[in-house]
Amino acid sequence: MIHIVNYGMGNLGSIQNMLKKLGIPSKIAEAPEEAMDASQLILPGVGAFNEGMRILSESGWVSFLNRKVLEDKLPILGICLGMQLMTSFSEEGNVAGLDWVRGQTVRFTGANLRVPHMGWNIVLPRQDEDLFRSEEEELRFYHVHSYYVRLENPEQEIAQTVYGDPFTSAFRKDNIFGVQFHPEKSHKFGMQMLKNFHTFAHA
């Protein structure tokens, strides 16, 4: 069963409702001990990087997640802030992240860019990535963010979005998946992606 990590900073209900529509069993885990039998994890997130890391650390989630993700190789999907927390470091508050995926979370810059980047945008997936398998010719997802991930290893990028310049809107490192957009707000596109995560994450 998919367990959704509740550390007080995410659209947990929306994610669970979408999984329910897909017929995928899920549970909101309020504490690490409630997620011991998880087969997959979702790490959501809305808000500031430093606050997210503080809460994860103080509530005991960091050590639990490190064990499940790095040692047990449990598939995990980070959404928006959840994706950013998986990186090494963020400019937002100069705080270290989980460091599962080497890279930095940096702020959008550019005189002609409105920040935050908000609204629907086309996502361009790598052709061989099962997370984005779809019959749709064009994939559109809903974004709300002021920061984005800059990877050290570009081979871990599995999708791009263009906002001013192209940026990494999804990555994968073995069992670790991250998406910058909100699948739970992206209607049929988000439903298909979550279905793919449930189906293919063990591949």
C-alpha positions as semicolon CSV with decimal commas, in nm:
position;residue;x (nm);y (nm);z (nm)
1;M;0,000;0,000;0,000
2;I;0,114;0,355;-0,077
3;H;0,173;0,561;0,237
4;I;0,159;0,941;0,212
5;V;0,399;1,111;0,454
6;N;0,223;1,368;0,669
7;Y;0,463;1,625;0,813
8;G;0,213;1,909;0,793
9;M;0,320;2,055;0,457
10;G;0,127;1,901;0,168
11;N;-0,198;1,840;-0,017
12;L;-0,245;1,499;0,139
13;G;-0,621;1,480;0,098
14;S;-0,606;1,570;-0,271
15;I;-0,341;1,307;-0,336
16;Q;-0,534;1,039;-0,150
17;N;-0,858;1,130;-0,331
18;M;-0,689;1,092;-0,669
19;L;-0,542;0,755;-0,570
20;K;-0,889;0,648;-0,453
21;K;-1,035;0,737;-0,795
22;L;-0,769;0,515;-0,949
23;G;-0,855;0,228;-0,715
24;I;-0,509;0,241;-0,556
25;P;-0,508;0,174;-0,179
26;S;-0,333;0,444;0,023
27;K;-0,292;0,563;0,379
28;I;-0,186;0,895;0,531
29;A;0,094;0,820;0,777
30;E;0,096;1,068;1,066
31;A;0,421;0,932;1,212
32;P;0,705;0,701;1,098
33;E;0,572;0,404;1,297
34;E;0,251;0,420;1,093
35;A;0,442;0,363;0,768
36;M;0,638;0,053;0,864
37;D;0,445;-0,171;0,623
38;A;0,445;0,071;0,328
39;S;0,520;-0,073;-0,016
40;Q;0,563;0,275;-0,170
41;L;0,587;0,625;-0,027
42;I;0,479;0,970;-0,139
43;L;0,653;1,275;0,010
44;P;0,435;1,578;-0,069
45;G;0,516;1,936;0,012
46;V;0,397;2,297;-0,008
47;G;0,593;2,574;0,160
48;A;0,948;2,664;0,259
49;F;1,244;2,426;0,230
50;N;1,398;2,510;0,569
51;E;1,067;2,461;0,751
52;G;1,011;2,130;0,573
53;M;1,352;1,996;0,673
54;R;1,309;2,120;1,030
55;I;0,977;1,939;1,074
56;L;1,101;1,618;0,908
57;S;1,402;1,613;1,141
58;E;1,216;1,696;1,461
59;S;0,938;1,444;1,394
60;G;1,173;1,153;1,331
61;W;1,093;1,114;0,963
62;V;1,449;1,169;0,835
63;S;1,605;0,860;0,991
64;F;1,302;0,650;0,899
65;L;1,301;0,769;0,537
66;N;1,676;0,722;0,502
67;R;1,641;0,361;0,613
68;K;1,339;0,281;0,396
69;V;1,458;0,465;0,085
70;L;1,835;0,417;0,090
71;E;1,863;0,075;0,256
72;D;1,535;-0,101;0,180
73;K;1,505;0,068;-0,164
74;L;1,137;0,146;-0,119
75;P;1,000;0,344;-0,416
76;I;0,925;0,703;-0,320
77;L;0,772;0,994;-0,510
78;G;0,852;1,351;-0,402
79;I;0,603;1,616;-0,509
80;C;0,697;1,987;-0,540
81;L;0,869;2,073;-0,208
82;G;0,897;1,699;-0,148
83;M;1,112;1,673;-0,461
84;Q;1,328;1,967;-0,354
85;L;1,385;1,820;-0,007
86;M;1,548;1,519;-0,175
87;T;1,833;1,738;-0,303
88;S;2,158;1,829;-0,127
89;F;2,097;2,195;-0,053
90;S;1,858;2,486;-0,106
91;E;1,921;2,855;-0,154
92;E;1,597;2,911;0,038
93;G;1,731;2,961;0,388
94;N;2,070;2,802;0,306
95;V;1,960;2,466;0,444
96;A;2,091;2,115;0,372
97;G;1,844;1,866;0,232
98;L;1,812;1,489;0,248
99;D;2,094;1,458;-0,010
100;W;1,944;1,153;-0,182
101;V;1,990;1,317;-0,522
102;R;2,297;1,535;-0,570
103;G;2,194;1,883;-0,674
104;Q;2,076;2,219;-0,548
105;T;1,737;2,384;-0,521
106;V;1,773;2,734;-0,665
107;R;1,544;3,032;-0,719
108;F;1,417;3,136;-1,060
109;T;1,595;3,445;-1,190
110;G;1,531;3,655;-1,496
111;A;1,396;4,003;-1,553
112;N;1,097;3,881;-1,755
113;L;0,996;3,592;-1,530
114;R;0,709;3,612;-1,287
115;V;0,793;3,431;-0,965
116;P;0,639;3,204;-0,854
117;H;0,596;3,004;-1,171
118;M;0,226;2,929;-1,147
119;G;-0,021;2,751;-1,373
120;W;-0,039;2,482;-1,637
121;N;0,271;2,409;-1,842
122;I;0,388;2,147;-2,089
123;V;0,617;1,878;-1,948
124;L;0,861;1,716;-2,190
125;P;0,948;1,365;-2,070
126;R;1,238;1,146;-2,170
127;Q;1,098;0,891;-2,412
128;D;1,211;0,583;-2,222
129;E;1,070;0,681;-1,882
130;D;0,775;0,474;-1,760
131;L;0,662;0,740;-1,511
132;F;0,525;0,943;-1,805
133;R;0,383;0,662;-2,016
134;S;0,065;0,801;-2,171
135;E;-0,154;0,795;-2,480
136;E;-0,161;1,176;-2,477
137;E;0,058;1,348;-2,735
138;E;0,119;1,647;-2,508
139;L;0,151;1,631;-2,130
140;R;0,044;1,929;-1,920
141;F;0,083;1,962;-1,545
142;Y;0,004;2,228;-1,286
143;H;0,304;2,408;-1,132
144;V;0,333;2,642;-0,832
145;H;0,693;2,711;-0,727
146;S;0,961;2,979;-0,694
147;Y;1,255;2,736;-0,680
148;Y;1,364;2,449;-0,903
149;V;1,616;2,165;-0,892
150;R;1,956;2,192;-1,062
151;L;2,099;1,839;-1,084
152;E;2,467;1,749;-1,069
153;N;2,402;1,445;-1,288
154;P;2,189;1,541;-1,592
155;E;2,127;1,174;-1,668
156;Q;1,892;1,164;-1,369
157;E;1,660;1,413;-1,538
158;I;1,351;1,240;-1,679
159;A;1,146;1,546;-1,777
160;Q;1,189;1,915;-1,850
161;T;0,961;2,216;-1,841
162;V;1,039;2,547;-2,008
163;Y;0,993;2,862;-1,803
164;G;1,229;3,119;-1,946
165;D;1,486;2,842;-1,983
166;P;1,434;2,467;-1,953
167;F;1,447;2,332;-1,599
168;T;1,426;1,983;-1,448
169;S;1,062;1,911;-1,370
170;A;1,118;1,543;-1,286
171;F;1,410;1,323;-1,187
172;R;1,472;0,960;-1,108
173;K;1,757;0,793;-0,924
174;D;1,690;0,421;-0,890
175;N;1,385;0,397;-0,658
176;I;1,371;0,774;-0,596
177;F;1,132;0,981;-0,809
178;G;1,072;1,355;-0,788
179;V;0,831;1,583;-0,974
180;Q;0,819;1,962;-0,944
181;F;0,457;1,994;-1,051
182;H;0,142;1,884;-0,866
183;P;-0,006;1,564;-1,013
184;E;-0,295;1,588;-0,765
185;K;-0,397;1,917;-0,934
186;S;-0,332;1,801;-1,290
187;H;-0,651;1,608;-1,370
188;K;-0,612;1,324;-1,622
189;F;-0,239;1,386;-1,665
190;G;-0,174;1,358;-1,293
191;M;-0,395;1,053;-1,260
192;Q;-0,202;0,871;-1,529
193;M;0,131;0,964;-1,376
194;L;0,030;0,841;-1,029
195;K;-0,101;0,521;-1,186
196;N;0,235;0,478;-1,357
197;F;0,422;0,533;-1,031
198;H;0,215;0,265;-0,863
199;T;0,262;0,025;-1,157
200;F;0,620;0,083;-1,267
201;A;0,810;0,209;-0,963
202;H;0,929;-0,142;-0,883
203;A;1,063;-0,196;-1,235
